[in-house]
Amino acid sequence: MSRARPPRPAHLISASFALAVVLGAGVFFLRASAPPGPPVRGDILVLLQDGKFSSLEAMLTGYETKYEDDHSALPWTEAAFRSFANSDSALEPRLNAWIEKMPNSYAARLARASFLGHLGALSRGGALAADTPRERFEDMRDFNALAAKDYTKAIALDPKLTLAYAGLADMARISGARDEAQHFLAEGLRFDPKSPLLHWTFLLTLEPKWGGSLTEIRDYLAALKQRYPADITLAGLQSFAEFVSGDAALRGGDYEGALNHFDRAIASDGARIAYLEEHADADFMRDHYEDASAAILRALALDPDDAALHYRLSEYRLFEKRLDAALASADKAVGLDRLNPTYLDQRATVLRMMGRHEEAVRDLDDAAIYGGFDARIQIDRSAELLRFETRLKDSVSAARRATELAPHDADAWAQYVQALWFAQDCGARQALQVFNAVCHPDSDCAKEHELIAPSLIPMMDCHGS
């Protein structure tokens, strides 16, 4: 099990709603006109699957109306529409039917945009741009273009929809079009100048990793405070500079410094899930797994249906060696987003450790639907398939694909060598040469794989090869 920092969930949820995993500032001020309570995403999807579009329409427009009337209701509104950020392909025809029946429904357009943007995020994956195949970017752009059409149509139906402006901006930002993202946000702020969601999204475009700076962030926050000194829903944004400073410390390996920044950010705005996630990252890197789990549990109290949080809790429970708890959390993550390759790979890891290999293989086969371009998933899948004689060819194919996706990854080549040896394919000899070339003798890969091919390959019957 890798000791690397777990991936941040922002790249695993909808690209169009990645910004909104943060649940807004302040407390909820409920009025008589408010929806009956926080949304239950399973209930929302049941309405969609059952074709009860009128009920779905009334519920979602109720959340949007409540947000427009009271910005502190953002968490409920955002969570309601994020219900559709789901990889279940069965949702698409139902979303299409909803739009066909109600062509002037902005709620239906926002819902389908959330679904399509999420598929774009899954298609792109979470690797660095330099490590991401071109095809993955193309798939992301195709899904995002479809999502953008729905966002644009939703805005045409109701120009006040901050979720649509934020969705367009976030897709642009993640694609590297920072100026375009800021243009969308400026347009949205014309209609809703005190929108906490749009101001938060604008702050994201000012992060150093997107071409901004901490100075720009502080200037923006100072101007915001001067313009709206008494707005409680915007006051929490002042902690964003601490958050960015903590993130920089975390990425630089200063975990204690990162925790200090995150503690101050949380003290100012304890309802920001992003702050709690980053705090959990810092705890994890200090091997404080229980503290990391506690931070995620606190975040789940704010949003019990956040699949990415359940995935993260499963990761931490696994490091705590609490397999049953890790599986329970992984089950929840997959239940909320059933074809998300990262969640499926995590559950397969837990199942494998519990000896439930057939179930692990099923999950890894499903993970390949959207994770076919992920070398790590292909490595894991190949390793698990080796347990089943009837799937040996699939194991070799998955390992070969991993080496194509990550030609300098020693783990990929080690798995390929092993799969070829099991298949008694003499190509194992050449694969072993590549493994020896990419794996430094003093590195972890050499220690982890010292028992593979070197003692086995010479025993293969490869005369004439």
NORRACOR-V633229 format. One record per residue. N is the residue number from 0. PHI is phi in degrees with one decimal (* if undefined). PSI is psi as a letter, one per 20 degrees, with the letter a starting at -180 (NA if undefined). OMEGA is omega in whole degrees, 0 to 359 (999 if undefined). Layout:
n = (N/N)
phi = (PHI/PHI)
psi = (PSI/PSI)
omega = (OMEGA/OMEGA)
This chain:
n = (0/1/2/3/4/5/6/7/8/9/10/11/12/13/14/15/16/17/18/19/20/21/22/23/24/25/26/27/28/29/30/31/32/33/34/35/36/37/38/39/40/41/42/43/44/45/46/47/48/49/50/51/52/53/54/55/56/57/58/59/60/61/62/63/64/65/66/67/68/69/70/71/72/73/74/75/76/77/78/79/80/81/82/83/84/85/86/87/88/89/90/91/92/93/94/95/96/97/98/99/100/101/102/103/104/105/106/107/108/109/110/111/112/113/114/115/116/117/118/119/120/121/122/123/124/125/126/127/128/129/130/131/132/133/134/135/136/137/138/139/140/141/142/143/144/145/146/147/148/149/150/151/152/153/154/155/156/157/158/159/160/161/162/163/164/165/166/167/168/169/170/171/172/173/174/175/176/177/178/179/180/181/182/183/184/185/186/187/188/189/190/191/192/193/194/195/196/197/198/199/200/201/202/203/204/205/206/207/208/209/210/211/212/213/214/215/216/217/218/219/220/221/222/223/224/225/226/227/228/229/230/231/232/233/234/235/236/237/238/239/240/241/242/243/244/245/246/247/248/249/250/251/252/253/254/255/256/257/258/259/260/261/262/263/264/265/266/267/268/269/270/271/272/273/274/275/276/277/278/279/280/281/282/283/284/285/286/287/288/289/290/291/292/293/294/295/296/297/298/299/300/301/302/303/304/305/306/307/308/309/310/311/312/313/314/315/316/317/318/319/320/321/322/323/324/325/326/327/328/329/330/331/332/333/334/335/336/337/338/339/340/341/342/343/344/345/346/347/348/349/350/351/352/353/354/355/356/357/358/359/360/361/362/363/364/365/366/367/368/369/370/371/372/373/374/375/376/377/378/379/380/381/382/383/384/385/386/387/388/389/390/391/392/393/394/395/396/397/398/399/400/401/402/403/404/405/406/407/408/409/410/411/412/413/414/415/416/417/418/419/420/421/422/423/424/425/426/427/428/429/430/431/432/433/434/435/436/437/438/439/440/441/442/443/444/445/446/447/448/449/450/451/452/453/454/455/456/457/458/459/460/461/462/463/464)
phi = (*/-66.4/-98.3/-68.3/-60.3/-61.9/-62.9/-70.6/-72.8/-58.1/-82.5/-101.3/-97.4/-55.3/-58.7/-77.8/-129.0/-60.6/-63.6/-96.3/-66.9/-82.9/-97.4/80.2/-98.1/78.7/-108.0/-87.9/-107.5/-89.6/-121.9/-62.5/-84.0/-69.0/-57.7/-64.3/168.2/-62.3/-69.9/-107.6/-62.8/-61.4/-65.2/-63.3/-69.7/-63.7/-59.4/-65.8/-64.3/-84.5/72.3/-87.3/-68.4/-65.0/-65.7/-63.6/-60.7/-63.3/-65.0/-70.2/-66.9/-64.5/-65.3/-65.9/-61.7/-62.5/-64.1/-63.3/-83.2/-151.3/-62.4/-69.9/-86.3/-51.0/-55.2/-67.9/-64.4/-62.3/-63.7/-62.0/-75.4/-73.7/-55.1/-88.8/-78.8/-142.0/-86.8/-70.0/-64.8/-68.2/-74.2/-59.8/-63.4/-71.6/-63.5/-63.0/-66.3/-60.9/-67.3/-63.9/-76.4/-127.9/-64.9/-103.0/-92.1/-68.9/-63.5/-64.3/-66.7/-62.3/-63.9/-68.7/-62.5/-62.1/-61.8/-67.8/-62.8/-66.2/-62.8/-63.2/-65.0/-65.5/-66.8/-74.1/78.4/-109.3/-73.4/-61.1/-55.7/-65.2/-102.6/-106.5/-59.0/-57.4/-61.3/-69.1/-64.3/-63.9/-63.1/-60.6/-62.5/-63.2/-65.1/-65.2/-63.2/-67.3/-62.7/-61.5/-61.7/-69.3/-60.5/-64.0/-65.1/-61.7/-66.1/-63.5/-77.4/-152.7/-65.3/-91.7/-76.7/-65.5/-59.7/-71.3/-62.0/-65.1/-64.3/-61.4/-66.2/-68.8/-62.9/-64.9/-61.3/-66.1/-81.9/94.1/-94.7/-61.9/-63.6/-65.4/-60.2/-67.0/-63.3/-60.0/-67.1/-61.6/-62.5/-64.5/-69.0/-62.6/-89.3/-142.7/-66.4/-110.9/-68.0/-64.9/-66.7/-69.1/-67.1/-60.4/-64.0/-63.5/-61.2/-60.6/-68.5/-92.6/-62.9/-54.9/-68.1/-108.1/102.2/-97.9/-155.8/-64.5/-63.1/-61.9/-63.3/-65.3/-64.9/-63.7/-65.8/-64.0/-64.6/-65.2/-65.5/-68.0/-77.1/-130.0/-66.0/-107.5/-84.1/-68.3/-74.4/-97.3/-60.6/-64.4/-64.3/-62.8/-81.2/-62.4/-63.1/-63.8/-60.3/-66.5/-63.8/-65.6/-63.1/-64.0/-64.6/-62.1/-68.0/-88.9/88.4/-92.6/-71.0/-64.8/-61.6/-60.8/-62.1/-61.6/-64.9/-66.7/-60.1/-68.5/-64.3/-67.7/-61.0/-82.2/-150.1/-77.9/-100.8/-96.8/-62.6/-58.5/-65.5/-67.3/-62.5/-66.1/-60.2/-62.3/-57.6/-64.8/-60.7/-61.3/-67.6/-93.5/65.4/-96.0/-67.7/-65.0/-65.3/-62.3/-62.4/-62.0/-64.8/-70.2/-62.5/-64.4/-67.3/-66.1/-64.4/-81.8/-145.5/-65.3/-104.9/-85.2/-61.2/-63.6/-69.2/-64.5/-60.1/-64.0/-63.7/-61.3/-57.2/-69.7/-62.3/-65.3/-69.9/-79.5/63.8/-104.6/-63.5/-61.9/-68.0/-63.1/-67.7/-60.2/-69.0/-64.3/-58.3/-66.5/-61.9/-67.2/-61.8/-86.8/-155.8/-72.2/-113.8/-68.8/-63.5/-67.6/-67.3/-65.1/-64.8/-63.3/-65.7/-62.6/-61.7/-65.5/-60.8/-61.9/-67.5/-92.1/80.5/-98.8/-74.4/-63.5/-67.3/-62.3/-63.4/-60.5/-64.2/-70.5/-62.9/-65.3/-61.9/-71.4/-63.6/-104.1/-106.2/-62.3/-99.0/-102.9/-61.1/-63.3/-66.4/-66.2/-64.3/-61.5/-65.8/-60.9/-61.5/-74.0/-66.0/-61.9/-74.7/-121.9/-57.8/-72.1/-110.5/-62.0/-61.7/-64.9/-63.4/-62.4/-62.4/-65.0/-66.8/-61.9/-62.7/-61.6/-69.3/-70.5/-75.5/-135.2/-65.0/-110.0/-92.2/-63.4/-62.1/-62.5/-69.4/-61.8/-66.7/-64.6/-58.4/-63.5/-64.3/-64.6/-65.3/-60.2/-82.8/52.7/-98.2/-69.2/-63.1/-59.4/-63.2/-66.9/-62.4/-65.2/-61.8/-66.4/-56.2/-63.4/-76.8/-92.9/-105.1/-67.7/-56.9/-96.2/-91.3/-61.7/-61.5/-65.9/-70.3/-70.1/-115.5/-67.0/-92.1/-80.2/-32.4/-47.7/-89.6/-101.4/-59.5/-59.9/-82.7/-72.8/-87.8/-122.8/-61.9/83.0/-104.4)
psi = (p/q/j/q/p/q/q/q/i/h/i/i/a/p/h/i/j/h/h/j/i/p/k/r/r/a/r/p/o/q/r/h/i/q/r/i/a/q/q/o/h/g/h/g/h/g/g/g/h/i/k/m/h/g/g/g/g/g/g/g/h/g/g/g/g/g/g/h/h/o/h/i/j/g/g/g/g/g/h/g/h/i/h/i/m/q/j/o/i/i/h/g/h/h/g/h/h/g/h/h/h/m/i/k/o/h/g/h/g/h/g/h/h/g/g/g/h/g/h/g/g/h/h/h/a/j/r/q/g/h/j/p/q/h/h/h/h/g/g/g/h/g/g/h/g/g/g/h/g/g/g/g/h/g/h/h/h/o/i/j/n/h/h/g/g/h/g/g/g/h/g/g/g/h/i/j/m/g/h/g/g/h/g/g/g/h/g/h/i/h/h/m/i/k/o/h/g/h/h/g/h/g/h/h/i/i/q/h/i/j/j/b/r/h/g/h/g/h/g/g/h/g/h/g/h/h/h/m/h/j/o/h/i/i/h/h/i/i/i/h/h/g/g/h/h/h/g/g/g/g/h/j/j/n/h/g/g/g/h/g/g/h/g/h/g/h/h/h/n/i/j/o/h/h/g/h/g/h/g/h/g/g/g/g/i/j/k/m/h/h/h/g/h/h/g/h/h/h/h/h/h/h/n/i/k/o/h/h/h/h/g/g/h/g/g/h/h/g/h/i/k/m/g/g/h/g/g/g/h/h/g/g/g/h/h/i/m/i/j/o/h/g/g/g/h/g/h/h/g/g/g/g/h/j/j/m/h/g/h/g/g/g/g/h/g/h/h/i/g/i/j/h/j/o/h/g/h/h/g/g/g/g/g/h/h/i/i/o/h/i/j/g/h/h/g/g/g/g/g/g/h/g/h/h/h/m/i/j/o/h/h/g/h/g/h/g/g/g/g/h/g/h/i/l/p/i/i/h/g/h/h/h/g/g/g/h/h/i/o/p/h/j/r/h/h/g/g/h/k/i/i/b/h/h/i/h/g/i/i/q/n/l/p/i/NA)
omega = (185/175/179/177/179/179/177/187/184/182/182/176/186/176/182/179/182/179/192/170/175/194/173/184/172/179/180/176/186/177/184/183/184/171/188/180/180/184/172/190/177/179/180/181/176/176/179/183/179/179/179/188/180/178/179/179/182/181/186/177/175/177/180/178/179/180/180/180/186/186/179/178/180/184/181/182/180/181/180/181/178/175/186/175/190/184/181/184/180/180/187/180/178/176/178/180/178/181/179/181/182/185/180/179/175/181/179/179/178/181/181/177/177/179/183/178/178/177/176/179/179/180/180/182/186/181/174/183/182/182/184/179/182/182/181/176/181/178/179/181/180/179/181/178/177/178/181/177/179/177/181/178/179/179/178/179/180/185/183/188/182/178/181/178/180/179/177/182/183/176/179/181/182/176/179/182/185/181/179/178/181/176/179/182/178/177/180/181/174/182/184/188/180/181/178/180/182/178/176/181/177/178/177/180/181/177/180/183/176/176/179/182/177/177/178/180/181/178/180/180/179/179/180/180/180/184/184/187/186/184/185/182/176/184/182/180/181/179/185/180/176/179/181/178/178/179/178/178/180/181/178/177/178/188/178/177/178/180/179/179/182/177/180/179/181/178/180/184/184/181/179/183/180/180/180/177/181/175/178/177/181/176/181/182/175/182/177/188/179/177/178/179/181/179/180/176/176/177/180/175/177/181/184/183/179/184/182/178/177/176/182/178/177/177/184/177/178/177/174/182/177/189/181/179/178/179/180/179/178/177/180/179/180/178/180/183/202/178/177/187/181/179/179/179/177/180/177/178/179/180/178/179/178/180/183/193/179/177/178/179/179/179/182/173/177/181/182/180/177/182/182/179/181/184/182/179/178/177/181/181/179/181/182/180/179/180/186/185/182/182/185/179/178/178/179/181/180/180/178/179/179/179/177/181/183/187/179/182/182/179/179/181/177/179/179/177/183/180/179/179/178/179/184/177/185/172/178/181/179/178/179/177/178/178/180/181/184/181/178/185/183/185/181/183/180/181/183/187/184/182/180/196/187/181/186/185/180/181/182/179/184/180/179/181/999)
